[in-house]
Amino acid sequence: MFIEYIDFIFVPFRTVWNKWMKVRNVKGNFGAEMARVKSLGNQGKQKFKEGQKNLAAYQQKFGPQGALPPGQQPQPGQPPQAQGGYPPQGYPPQGYPPQQQP
């Protein structure tokens, strides 16, 4: 009851305090976002290294992917394996089905 009569004295202090807390909150949120971005970058680097390690283990176990042992010919009826990582040019690979004219 008594506080409502002197409340006008505290209004500027509350306003300044609220502004200060708003700025502090924005600063904290920005810092948290930067930490999240850094951790995502580190996680990506870690996953890349893990993938390289798994690829090396796979190649040690099975040899380079798609490579035949020296002197071995492809199985009859199997298409020859392409050298390189890109598919043949053309879209779509099988072509469009013929369209019927009405």
Order of alpha helices (4+ residues) and beta strands (2+ residues): alpha
